[in-house]
């Protein structure tokens, strides 16, 4: 909740209610209620929630790396996906050119 409120208070034009709802995977009405809320958790509750969040992040990191190696961050993972998409695209272009050269060019030479 704190992170959601911070994003909206610092950049309200960028982090609109619908964008926050999509990003956090909750409804727009829930985002609106959270933004209006004056609730502040106690120090103990906040500490427990932070520990739980760190544990979930560590588990998620183990899933991404198979339990070994360096934990892949969100930015690194997006870069990896982008690189993979580009390499797939380049492979498709290369393969198409290769097929064209192999099968279509000899027909033009006759």
C-alpha positions as CSV (number, residue, x, y, z in Angstrom):
1,X,0.0,0.0,0.0
2,X,2.8,2.4,0.9
3,X,4.5,1.9,-2.5
4,X,1.2,2.5,-4.3
5,X,0.6,5.7,-2.4
6,X,4.2,6.9,-3.0
7,X,4.0,6.3,-6.7
8,X,0.7,8.2,-7.0
9,X,1.7,11.1,-4.8
10,X,5.1,11.7,-6.5
11,X,3.9,11.3,-10.2
12,X,0.1,11.5,-10.4
13,X,0.1,12.1,-14.1
14,X,2.1,9.0,-14.8
15,X,0.7,6.7,-12.2
16,X,-3.0,7.1,-12.7
17,X,-5.6,4.9,-10.9
18,X,-6.1,2.5,-13.9
19,X,-2.4,2.2,-14.4
20,X,-1.8,1.4,-10.7
21,X,-4.7,-1.1,-10.8
22,X,-3.1,-2.9,-13.8
23,X,0.4,-2.8,-12.3
24,X,-0.6,-4.2,-8.9
25,X,-3.2,-6.6,-10.2
26,X,-6.1,-5.2,-8.3
27,X,-9.3,-3.4,-9.2
28,X,-9.5,0.4,-9.7
29,X,-11.9,0.6,-6.8
30,X,-9.4,-1.0,-4.5
31,X,-6.7,1.5,-5.7
32,X,-9.1,4.4,-5.0
33,X,-9.8,3.0,-1.5
34,X,-6.1,2.6,-0.7
35,X,-5.3,6.1,-1.9
36,X,-8.0,7.6,0.3
37,X,-7.1,5.5,3.3
38,X,-5.3,7.1,6.2
39,X,-4.3,3.7,7.7
40,X,-0.7,3.3,8.9
41,X,0.4,-0.2,10.0
42,X,2.2,-0.6,13.3
43,X,6.0,-1.0,13.3
44,X,5.7,-4.7,14.1
45,X,3.2,-5.3,11.3
46,X,5.3,-3.3,8.9
47,X,8.4,-5.3,9.8
48,X,6.5,-8.6,9.4
49,X,5.2,-7.6,6.0
50,X,8.6,-6.5,4.8
51,X,10.1,-9.8,5.9
52,X,7.4,-11.7,4.1
53,X,7.9,-9.7,0.9
54,X,11.6,-10.3,1.0
55,X,11.0,-14.0,1.4
56,X,8.6,-14.1,-1.6
57,X,11.2,-12.2,-3.7
58,X,13.8,-14.7,-2.8
59,X,11.5,-17.6,-3.7
60,X,10.6,-15.9,-7.0
61,X,14.3,-15.4,-7.7
62,X,15.0,-19.1,-7.1
63,X,12.2,-20.0,-9.6
64,X,13.9,-17.8,-12.2
65,X,17.3,-19.2,-11.7
66,X,16.4,-22.8,-11.0
67,X,17.6,-22.4,-7.4
68,X,21.2,-21.7,-8.3
69,X,23.2,-18.9,-9.7
70,X,22.6,-15.2,-9.7
71,X,19.0,-13.9,-9.2
72,X,17.7,-12.3,-12.3
73,X,16.2,-8.9,-11.7
74,X,13.1,-7.6,-13.5
75,X,15.1,-5.2,-15.7
76,X,17.6,-8.0,-16.6
77,X,14.8,-10.4,-17.3
78,X,13.1,-7.9,-19.6
79,X,16.4,-7.3,-21.5
80,X,16.8,-11.1,-21.8
81,X,13.3,-11.4,-23.2
82,X,13.9,-8.5,-25.6
83,X,17.2,-10.1,-26.8
84,X,15.5,-13.4,-27.2
85,X,12.7,-11.9,-29.3
86,X,15.3,-10.1,-31.5
87,X,17.3,-13.2,-32.0
88,X,14.2,-15.2,-33.0
89,X,13.3,-12.4,-35.5
90,X,16.8,-12.4,-36.9
91,X,16.9,-16.1,-37.2
92,X,13.6,-16.0,-39.1
93,X,14.9,-13.4,-41.5
94,X,18.2,-15.3,-42.0
95,X,16.3,-18.6,-42.6
96,X,13.9,-16.9,-45.1
97,X,16.9,-15.4,-47.0
98,X,18.6,-18.8,-47.0
99,X,15.6,-20.5,-48.4
100,X,15.2,-17.8,-51.1
101,X,18.8,-18.1,-52.1
102,X,18.7,-21.9,-52.1
103,X,15.4,-22.5,-54.0
104,X,14.4,-19.3,-55.8
105,X,17.6,-17.9,-57.2
106,X,18.4,-21.1,-59.2
107,X,15.0,-20.7,-60.9
108,X,15.9,-17.2,-62.0
109,X,19.2,-18.3,-63.5
110,X,17.5,-20.8,-66.0
